[in-house]
Amino acid sequence: MTTIKNRYDFVFLFDVKDGNPNGDPDFDNMPRTDEETNHGLVTDVCIKRKIRNYVQLLKDLASPYDIFIREGNVLNPLIDKKRNEADGEEEDEKKAVALGRKKMCEQYFDIRTFGAVMSTGEEKAGSDSNEDTTEGAGKDKKSKKKDSKKKIKGLGVVRGPVQMTFARSIDPVDAKSHSVTRCCVTKASDAEDKNNTIGNKNTVSYGLYRMHGFISATDAAKTGFSEEDKDLLFQAIMNAFENDHAAARGEMNPRALIVFKHDSPMGNARAGQLFDLVKVEKKENVEFPRSFSDYTVTIDKAGLPANVEVEELI
């Protein structure tokens, strides 16, 4: 696979109708919002989870598209296994750690895409050195051995080439909590209780969210993130909600994926300059948006900097 040679920046628009796109466990799973403006928020972690799930379903965890961060995985043994393999091939510790990271990147799509913290293991003592300590006036100095160097289990940290921001709604959202009832009971003694409320469902009536993403060619060279990986990433973003339907999430749909491709690894324009070319505006006479058709999305292609291309994947 060929490592990418170009920098990319992208804008992802998606919406939710009568659902909870990303609940906050600290606030009874209510939809996340900016408390000052009431704009809706969706974390980057939430979208990355959907991307991982799509790749897992599509590739069935086959290397090199295995998924490291997934339900049921116990991470430390996986890290230790690769570290032990690397230790068997390299005597030098630094080279062994680098080789172990390379092996992890080769096997796991999400590591070479988003990066990972792989220094989660314990420490064990390495070489020792002498340290003199004085225990008070009139007492002899005692020599005490103390660990000056420790070998840290694990493989350190991999910085992924793909980074994404929180998604923020274009307009403020109205977050509501709805009581949910049932018509049956679980035991006979409950039949006398007239209160059949069993919980709450939290939703926003409608929200159009905007997320920004960045793909670094320089970081891709370190993890091996390839052209095939980049195409799979965009495919996963476009299909992130298709196999993730749930009653709590209502209707969630991707609405636009606008990709800026630079002509060089370092880039030919600032990301913010490119994002400003994408305008998302509410149509006139629309007070409370309830569908994507209540907005217009435009790209100022005339203002596109030299050596930067733009493509609308959605």
N, C-alpha and C positions, 0 to 999 in steps of 0.2 A: 504494500500500500504506500502511496506517495504522500508524504507529509505536506500539509498546505503551505503555500508560499505567499499568500495574500492575507492582509488583515481584513476583517469583516466587522461591520456594526449593523444591528438590525432593530426594527421596531415591530413589536407583536401586539396586536389588538385582539381582545376577546371579550365576550359579554356573558352575563348571567341574567336569567329571568326567573323570578320566584324561587330563588335558591340561595344557598350559603356557599360561596366559592372557597372560603378559607376561614374556618371558625377559630376563635381565640380561646384556648383552654383556660386562660386566666380570667375570662369574663363569660363563663357559662356557655362557651362555644358560640357566642354571638359573632356575626361577621366582623372581621377586622376593619376598623375605621381610624382615620386621623381624628382624634378627639377635638381638635380645634376647628377643623373645617368640615368634618363629616364625610370627607372623601373616602371611598372604600379602598382597602389595601388587600393585596394578595402577596404572600412572601415568595421569594425566589425558590425557597426550599419546596414549597407546594408544587410549583411548576416542574422543578427538577424531578420530583417524585413521579409525576405523571409521565415525564420523558423516560425515566428509568423503567416504569411499568410497561410502556409501549414497546421499548426495545426488548425487554424480557419476553413479552408475548410473541414478538416477531421472530426473535432469534433463538428462543428456548434455551437461554443461558449457555449457548455454545461459544467457546473461545474462538475468536477474540472479542466476542460481544457478551461475555458474562457480565453480571451486575454485582458489584461488591456491596453496596448499601442497599440491601433488600430485606424484607421480612424473613425472620428465621435464621439469618446469617449470624454466626459467632465470629467476630472479626479477628481477635488475637491469634487463634490457631491458624487462620489463613495467612496472616502476616508472618507468623513464626515459621510456617512451612516454607514460604518463599525465602525468608532470611536464611534458614538452614540450608536450602538448596544453594543459595549464593555463597554461603560460607564454605560449602564443599568445593566450590569452583574457584574461589578467590581467597588467598591467605590474608591479603591486606584488608583491614576492616572497612576502610572508606570505600574501596573498590567493591567489596561485598555488598555494602549498603546500596551503592549506586546500581549494582547488578540486580539486587532484589527489587528495587523500585522499577527498574526497566521491565522485569518479568511481570510485575503487577500491572503495569501499564499495558503490556502486550496482551494480557488475559482479559482485563476488565475495561469495558467501554466507558463506564462512568468515571473511572479513575483518570484515564487519559483525556477525558472531556472536562470534568468538573474539578479534578484533583481529589486529594484525600489526606487525612491525618492518619499516619501509620506508625506513630510513636506511642502507642497506647499500652505497651507492655511494661513490665517491671524493670528495675535496674539490678545489675549484679556487679560486684567489685571487680576491678581490673588490677593494674599495678599499684604498688604502695610507695609512699615516700615518707621521710622522717620529718616531724615537726616538733620543735622544742616548746615546752610550756612551762611557765613559772607559776608556782602555786602559792606564792606569798613571801613576805620578808623573812629572811633567815633560813628559808627552805631551799634544798637543792633543786636544781632544774631537772626535770624528768623528760626523757625522750619518749615520745608517743607516736606510734605509727598511725597514719591517717590516710584514707583513700584519697588520692589526688586525681585519679582517672577512673571513670566508670564506663563500662560498656552498656549502652542503652539498648535494650531489646527493641526490635521494631525496625522500621525502614524510613523514619523521618516523615517529612511533609512533602507532598507533591502539589505544586500549584497548577491548577487546570487552566487551559487556554480559553475556556468558555465561562464567562461571568455574566450574571443577569441581575438587574435591579428588582426591587419590589415593584409590583404592578399597582398603579394608582388609577382610580376611576376618573373619568373626564369631568364628571359633575358629582356633587354630593349624593350619597345614597341614603335611602330610608330603611334602616335596619329594624326589623320587627320580630317579636317572639309570638308564636301561635301555639295555643294549647292543643294537644292531641288527645283524642278520646278513643275508647274501644267499646264494642257492644257486648262483649263477653267477659267472664271473670275466670280466674284461675282456680279458685276454690269456693265451695258452697257458702262459706261464711261471708264472702265478699259480696254475695248477691244482695244483701240487705243494705249495702252502702250505695247510696245514690250517686256518689262522686266517682265517675268512671274515667277521670283524667289520668293519663299515664305518662305524660311528659310534654315537652315543648319542641317545636320546630322553628328554627331561626332562619330568616330569609332577608334578602333585599328584593324589592319589587323589580328593579332593573338597574344594571350598572354596566357601562362600557369601560373596560380597563386597558391601560396602556403600560407596556413593559419595554425596557430597553435592554439590549444584549450586546456583548462584545466578544470577538474571537481574535485572540492574539496569535499571530504566526510565530513569534519568537518563543512563546510558551509552548506552542504546538510542537516545535522542534525538540523540546525536552521530553514530551510525553509520547510523541509519535502520532498525535492526532492528525488523521489523514483526510484526503478529499472525500473518500468513502464515508468516513465518520461524520464529516460536515454535512454531507447529503442526508445521512441517516438522522442527524440531529434535527435538521429542518423538517424532514418527514415526520419525525416524532412530535415536533411542536405543532405541526398542522393537524395531527391526529391525536393530540394529547387527551382530548375529552371523549373520543369515540368509544373507548373501552373502559371508561371510568364513570359511567352513568350511575347515579344514585338518587333516591327520592329527596335526600337532603340537599343535593346540589342543584336541583331544578334543571333548567336548560342552560347548558354552557356550550358556547360555540366560538371557534376561531373566526375572526373577521378580517384580519389583514396581517400579512407577514412581509415586511418591506426590508430588503437586504441591500446594504451598501457594500460594494466590493472595491477595495483599494488596489492600486496597481503595484504595491510594494509591501514587504513584510511589516515595515514600521508605520505605514499609512500615509495618505496624501492629504488628509484634512482632519481636524478635530472632530471627535464623535459628536459633541454638542452642536457643532455647526451643521452636521448632517441631520441630526434629530430635529433641529429647528425647521428644516425644509418640509417636514411632515406635519400638516395641520389637521386637527380633528375638531370640528366645530358643530355645535348644536344648530339645527335649522331654525329659521325665524318662526315665531309664533308657537314654538314648542316649549312649553313651560316644564312639563314633567316627562322626560324621555322614557319610552317604554319599549323601544325596539331600535335596532341598528339603523333602520331607515330614517330615524329622527336625527341622524348625524350625516355630515359630509366629511370625507377624507380626501385631502389633496396633497400632492407632492410637487414642490416647486423645482421642477427639473431644469428650469432655466438658471437656477442658482447653484446647480451642482458643480462642485470644484473640479478642476482638471484632474484626470487620471483616477476618477472615482465613478463607478457604474452603479446604477440602481436597478433592482429587479423586484417585481411584485409577485411573490410566490402564491399569495392568496389575493 
